Amino acid sequence: MNEAEMIDEAGQEEQIQQPAAPNASFLEEMRAEMEKRFAQIEQSLLLREESVQKRENALQEAALKEELKERLQQHGLPGELAGMLNLASTANPEEIAKTLENAFREAVKQAVEQRLKGETPAENAIPEPEELSDEAYYYNYFNQN
């Protein structure tokens, strides 16, 4: 082997041992791909966190409704009223039950008073014959004479 061949072999060895210098466009493509994957992973995590938060809120609301239902029943009100409310996670079931009880009782009181407010009949008022059954008509007819 002559010296030129040894230089060629040595030069080839140096070339083989040196890694090929990556070009800038390849690095930019890889960086863009990694950023894209990172954004996808980040979006996926955000969606999972949102989903978990919704589940936790639903569980808290269900627990509050159940507790409120029990409190309403303790106050003598229908427990189904709890299902009609949109509860915040910070709501106090006892306070809500008392407020609902007061509102419900007041509404019932006003409705009863309104119905009782009707006109009072005259003392000797005789109902119209068309309004009476046959038995009531003849009873009134024979008892007045």
Residue pairs with C-beta under 8 A, 6 or more apart in sequence:
1 9
57 89
60 89
61 87
61 89
64 87
64 89
64 91
64 93
65 82
65 83
65 85
65 87
66 82
67 93
68 82
68 85
68 87
68 93
68 96
68 97
69 79
69 80
69 82
69 83
70 79
71 93
71 94
71 96
71 97
72 78
72 79
72 81
72 82
72 97
72 100
72 101
73 79
74 97
75 97
75 98
75 101
76 101
77 97
77 100
77 101
77 104
81 100
81 104
85 96
85 100
87 96
126 140
126 144
127 136
127 140
129 137
132 140
